[in-house]
Amino acid sequence: MVDPNELLENARLIYEFIEGNPGMHLREISRELNIHSSTLRYHLGYLEKKGLIISKKEENVRIFFIADKLSSEDKNITPLLQQKRFRDIILFIIISDETTHSEIYKKLSMKPSTLSKYIGILESRRIVKHTKSGREKHYYIEDEQRVMELLLTYKKSFWDPFVENVLEIYLER
């Protein structure tokens, strides 16, 4: 027989994890909390039925948020901030102040075609915009202040010294 206290403890643990790490998907949550995926699915379903969390299908995965905690714009940004490549691109654009495609792929050691794919996603979500100067595109963050607020709020979930460095640079401006 299953101990009801253990069920409540797992649900609380999952809820608190999602609260501090919005936009993560099942496998990431399972790996971070060391909870078997079938057990995790059960608790996520329970939390969602109770209206405590919500999920959103994105690409091939379902991502999770605390209900009524983030705006729809923030739910658009936070899953990308949880992914290192997207986060690195966003952070580099913030500290570089209108950087070009070639500057980004050289600094982040990415293939130009891979960067184009990532930039396309960031532009489609209205996180990154560009201006043209001749044949060159200059990229900038559409709502830099909002992105920085999310980075500050959830910086513990990134485990990334680059985030800390950019936050320091940004706050010194």
Secondary structure, DSSP 4 states (H G I P E B T S, - for coil): ---HHHHHHHHHHHHHHHHHSTTEEHHHHHHHHT--HHHHHHHHHHHHHTTSEEEEEETTEEEEEETTTS-HHHHHHHHHHTSHHHHHHHHHHHHHSSEEHHHHHHHTT--HHHHHHHHHHHHHTTSEEEEEETTEEEEEETTHHHHHHHHHHTGGGT--HHHHHHHHHHHH-
